[in-house]
C-alpha cells in the first residue's frame, strides 16, 4: 500500500512545461524506495510543488470555469470588474452573496493549496535525507528553500481567505490525516519562520532560472505577510531589505511590462511562469489570449476607469484637463490597463478603433481588460507569466507600513513618487498633486488609490479590500453601475470564507468557522 500511495503522489508531480527547469517527465513508475536517489528526482518533486500554483482553484489558474478562483479572477469580485459570463464562473457566488460551504470555489482553493503544501512537505522531509553522492548540499539546500517558499505562499493564501486552517508540516498518513484547525496567528508564525529561515545569505540565491524563488522573492513575500497581518514595523523592515539588495528596479516601461517582453524585467520578484507550446496542456488560458477582439468574460467597471487621474494629478471631477472623448491627458496606466472607447485595438481585422468596432457593446461598460492582453491576435499558445510580486508592490507596502507607524512623511511620499514617476507614466509627485501637509490618514488614502491604479487586474484588490475592511463601500459602487451580480456584502461573515463541506465530511477534526455556523 505504501508504494501505491507514493506512486500516486509522484504521478501528481507531473508539471506541464513551466520552464527549462520545470520541463520534466512523468514519475508515475517510481516508488518511494527508488525515487529519492538523485538530484533529478529531487528537482522533479520540486516541480510538483510549483505545479499546484496552476491547478484549477490555484493561485494562477487563469481559465473560466466553475472552480476557477485565481488571484486575477478574484479581482472581478470587487469594484475593479465584473463577470459577464455569470453563472459560469466560480466567484459569482461572492458578487451574488450566495457563498456557502458547498460552493465550488471554497473546495477548489482549499484543495489546490493543500495539494501544493503536501508536495512541499514531501520535498522538505525527503531531500535532506539524501546523501551527498545523490545530491550536493548546495543543491539540496536550494530545493528545500524553494519548497518552504512555496509552502509559505500557499499558507498565506489560505489564511487570507479562511483565517484558521490546519497546519501540516509533515507528510500525512492515513493515521495522521485528521488534522484540526490551527489559529491563524500560529500559521502566520510558521510562515514567517520559514521565510526568515530561507532569506539568509547562504539560503536562496539572489538570481536563478526564471520562475523559481529567490532571496528577494522570499523577503517580498515576508513583507506581504507582515503587512497583511498588521505587523507594520516588520513589514517596513522586510521591504527595506528587498530595496537594499539592489537587484530590482521600477521598469521604465509600464506599456510593455505585461507582455512577454516584460517576463524578464528587473521589476519582477516572483512570477508563475507559463511556457505553453501545446494548447492541450491547458496552460496560459485567457491570461494573454485574445481571439481577434478583447475578451469580455472579465470586464472592468467604469468606477475603476474613472479612478485614473488626469496628468495634472487631479481626479476627473476636479481637473480642467478631463475630456471624456480623449484619454491623452489621463494617467497613462489607464490605457495600458484598460481598452476604453477612445482606444485602438490590434485585432484579427487589423488596427481598429474601439469606438467603431463591432465588439464595442459586448461589454456593458464599454470597457475591456488590456493588461496582459498585448499578445497574439489569434487563438494560439502564449508564454506570458503571471506576476505575483513586483518591486512597485514592495515600495508601496513599505509606504503603507510607514504611514501606519506615523513615520517620516518625506520618505513615504518618495516611495509613492518612485512608482508614479516611472518613465512612461510620469504622474505628478504627491507634493505637487495632493500637497505637502497631508495627515497620515490622507497619505494612506493616497497609497490605497495608488495601489488600485498601479495593480489593476493583478490580484491585489480583493485582498486589499478584505484587509482594509472596504468591501461594503466597494460593492456600493458596483450596485450603482448595475452590472455583474447583486453585490450585497454580508459583513458579518463575508470577510472569511467557509470551509468546504466536503473537507468537513472527510476530516472530522475540522470545525467550521464561527461566522458560518461553527464553534
Buried (B, 14 or more C-beta within 10 A) or exposed (E): EEEEBBBEBBBBBBBBBBBEBBEBEEBEEBEBEEBBBEBEBBBBBBBBBBBBBBBBBBBBBBBBBBBBBBBBBBBBBBBBBBBBBBEEBBBBBBBBBEBEBEBBBBBBBBBBBBBBBBBBBBBBBBBEEBEEEBBEEEBBBBBBBBBBBBBBBBBBBBBBBBBBBBBBEEBBEEEEEEBEBBEBEBBBBBBBEBBBBBBEEEBBBEEBEBBBBBBBBBBBBBBBBBBBBEBBEBBBBBBBBBBEBEBBEBBBBBBBBBBBEBBEBEBBBBBBBBBBEEBEBEBBBBBBBBBEBBBBBBBBBBBBBBBBBBBBBBEBEEBEBBBEEEBEBBBBBBBBBBBBBBBBBEBEEEEBEBEEBEBBEBBBBBBBBBBBBBBBBEEEBBBBBBBBBBBBBBBBBBBBBBBBBEBEBEEBBBBBBBBBBBEBBEBBBBBEBBEEEBEBEBBBBBBBBBBBBBBBBBBBBBBBBBEEEBBBEBBEBBBEBEBBBEBBBEEEBBBBBBBBBBBBEEBEEBBBBEBBEBE
